[in-house]
């Protein structure tokens, strides 16, 4: 497979980096650890994700990437809502459980889960939870990119954040607030 420019005239064909080189490079991209949950026609489901980012603030929209080979893919494909729960450093075991092969009913036995505005499971003590309606899905390479309009936010402003960096967990905490002047 090769890539070409999608804008302007194609100047040359460039081969992509190898999957191994890409994964090695991505290990240096620190990312927040999230558990994405739904409660669709097939019941509750969830998975661990670091591929989450903001798209726009008007309307408030996030995206989350889901591998089409994931065991939860079909459940999310048939769902219309989801919650993106950003984890704290106290949630490593939740991340591991939702990121592993645990049966779905066992995943929700760890942590305190409450019902969100849209009816999806929300982690009660998450750093922040974004309750969303899935507005669009695009298939790119091995993943589906779910575009999610935010309809509710629950946030703990004092929480730290669980990050994944260099193939391991790390904590990010606010040690002091710096006042800036505009």
C-alpha positions as CSV (number, residue, x, y, z in Angstrom):
1,X,0.0,0.0,0.0
2,X,1.2,3.5,-0.8
3,X,0.0,6.9,0.1
4,X,-0.4,9.9,-2.1
5,X,-1.4,13.5,-1.5
6,X,-5.1,14.2,-1.4
7,X,-4.8,17.9,-2.1
8,X,-2.9,19.4,-5.0
9,X,-1.2,17.4,-7.6
10,X,0.4,14.1,-6.6
11,X,4.2,14.8,-6.6
12,X,5.4,11.4,-5.7
13,X,4.3,8.1,-4.1
14,X,5.7,7.5,-0.7
15,X,5.6,4.1,1.2
16,X,4.2,4.3,4.7
17,X,6.3,3.4,7.7
18,X,6.1,-0.2,8.9
19,X,3.5,-1.1,11.6
20,X,6.4,-1.8,14.0
21,X,8.1,1.6,13.4
22,X,4.7,3.3,13.8
23,X,3.9,1.5,17.1
24,X,7.4,2.4,18.4
25,X,6.9,6.1,17.5
26,X,3.4,6.1,19.1
27,X,4.9,4.8,22.3
28,X,6.4,8.3,22.8
29,X,3.0,10.0,22.4
30,X,1.6,10.3,25.9
31,X,-2.2,9.9,26.0
32,X,-5.0,10.0,28.6
33,X,-6.4,6.6,29.4
34,X,-10.2,6.3,28.9
35,X,-12.8,3.6,29.2
36,X,-15.5,4.0,26.6
37,X,-18.9,2.5,27.5
38,X,-22.3,2.0,25.9
39,X,-25.6,0.4,26.7
40,X,-27.0,-0.5,23.4
41,X,-29.5,-3.1,22.0
42,X,-26.9,-5.8,22.9
43,X,-26.4,-4.6,26.5
44,X,-23.6,-2.9,28.3
45,X,-20.1,-2.9,26.8
46,X,-16.8,-1.1,27.2
47,X,-13.2,-0.9,26.1
48,X,-10.0,0.9,27.1
49,X,-8.9,3.6,24.6
50,X,-6.2,6.2,24.3
51,X,-7.2,7.2,20.7
52,X,-9.6,9.9,21.9
53,X,-9.4,13.6,21.0
54,X,-11.4,16.8,20.6
55,X,-12.8,17.6,17.2
56,X,-14.7,20.9,17.9
57,X,-16.2,22.9,20.7
58,X,-19.2,24.0,18.6
59,X,-21.0,21.7,18.6
60,X,-18.9,19.9,21.3
61,X,-17.6,16.9,19.5
62,X,-15.0,14.2,20.3
63,X,-13.7,11.3,18.3
64,X,-12.7,7.8,19.5
65,X,-11.1,5.1,17.5
66,X,-12.2,1.5,17.8
67,X,-10.4,-1.5,16.1
68,X,-12.9,-3.4,14.0
69,X,-11.4,-6.7,15.2
70,X,-12.2,-5.8,18.9
71,X,-14.7,-8.0,20.7
72,X,-16.9,-5.0,21.4
73,X,-17.0,-3.6,17.9
74,X,-20.4,-5.0,16.9
75,X,-22.0,-3.7,20.1
76,X,-20.7,-0.2,19.5
77,X,-21.6,-0.4,15.8
78,X,-25.2,-1.0,16.8
79,X,-25.2,1.7,19.6
80,X,-26.3,5.3,19.3
81,X,-24.7,6.6,22.6
82,X,-21.5,6.3,24.5
83,X,-19.6,7.7,27.5
84,X,-15.9,8.5,27.4
85,X,-14.6,8.1,31.0
86,X,-11.2,9.6,31.5
87,X,-9.4,7.6,34.2
88,X,-7.4,8.7,37.2
89,X,-4.2,7.1,38.6
90,X,-6.5,5.0,40.9
91,X,-8.0,3.3,37.9
92,X,-5.2,1.2,36.5
93,X,-7.1,-2.1,37.3
94,X,-10.2,-0.8,35.5
95,X,-8.0,0.1,32.4
96,X,-6.5,-3.4,32.5
97,X,-9.9,-5.1,32.9
98,X,-11.6,-3.2,30.1
99,X,-8.4,-3.6,27.9
100,X,-8.2,-7.3,28.3
101,X,-10.3,-10.3,27.5
102,X,-12.6,-10.2,30.6
103,X,-16.2,-11.1,29.9
104,X,-18.4,-8.0,29.6
105,X,-20.3,-8.7,32.9
106,X,-17.0,-8.9,34.8
107,X,-15.8,-5.6,33.4
108,X,-18.5,-3.7,35.2
109,X,-18.0,-5.4,38.5
110,X,-14.9,-3.3,39.1
111,X,-15.4,0.4,39.9
112,X,-18.6,2.3,40.7
113,X,-20.9,2.7,37.7
114,X,-23.9,5.0,37.5
115,X,-26.3,5.7,34.6
116,X,-25.5,8.7,32.5
117,X,-28.0,11.1,30.9
118,X,-28.1,8.9,27.8
119,X,-28.4,5.6,29.8
120,X,-24.8,4.5,29.3
121,X,-22.6,3.4,32.2
122,X,-20.6,6.3,33.7
123,X,-17.7,5.8,36.1
124,X,-18.7,7.7,39.2
125,X,-15.2,8.8,40.1
126,X,-13.7,9.4,36.7
127,X,-11.6,12.5,36.1
128,X,-14.1,13.6,33.5
129,X,-16.9,11.8,31.7
130,X,-18.3,12.9,28.3
131,X,-21.8,11.6,27.7
132,X,-22.3,11.5,23.9
133,X,-24.5,10.8,21.0
134,X,-22.7,9.0,18.1
135,X,-23.3,11.2,15.1
136,X,-21.0,9.7,12.5
137,X,-18.7,6.7,11.9
138,X,-15.9,6.5,9.4
139,X,-13.8,3.4,8.6
140,X,-10.1,4.1,8.2
141,X,-7.6,1.3,7.8
142,X,-8.2,-1.2,10.6
143,X,-10.4,1.1,12.8
144,X,-13.7,2.8,12.9
145,X,-13.6,6.5,13.9
146,X,-16.7,7.3,16.0
147,X,-17.6,11.0,16.0
148,X,-19.5,11.8,19.2
149,X,-21.5,15.0,20.1
150,X,-21.2,15.7,23.8
151,X,-24.6,16.2,25.6
152,X,-23.4,16.1,29.2
153,X,-20.1,16.4,31.1
154,X,-19.3,15.3,34.7
155,X,-15.9,16.4,35.9
156,X,-13.8,16.2,39.1
157,X,-11.6,19.4,38.8
158,X,-9.3,18.0,41.6
159,X,-8.6,14.6,39.9
160,X,-5.3,13.6,38.5
161,X,-5.1,11.8,35.1
162,X,-3.9,8.3,34.2
163,X,-1.6,8.5,31.1
164,X,-0.1,5.8,28.9
165,X,3.5,6.6,27.8
166,X,6.4,4.4,26.8
167,X,4.2,1.3,27.1
168,X,3.4,2.0,30.8
169,X,1.0,3.9,33.1
170,X,2.0,7.3,34.5
171,X,0.1,9.9,36.6
172,X,-0.3,13.5,35.8
173,X,-1.3,15.8,38.6
174,X,-1.6,19.5,39.1
175,X,1.1,20.5,41.5
176,X,0.5,24.3,41.4
177,X,-1.6,26.5,39.3
178,X,0.2,29.3,37.4
179,X,-1.7,32.5,37.1
180,X,-1.4,34.0,33.6
181,X,-2.2,37.5,32.5
182,X,-3.6,38.3,29.1
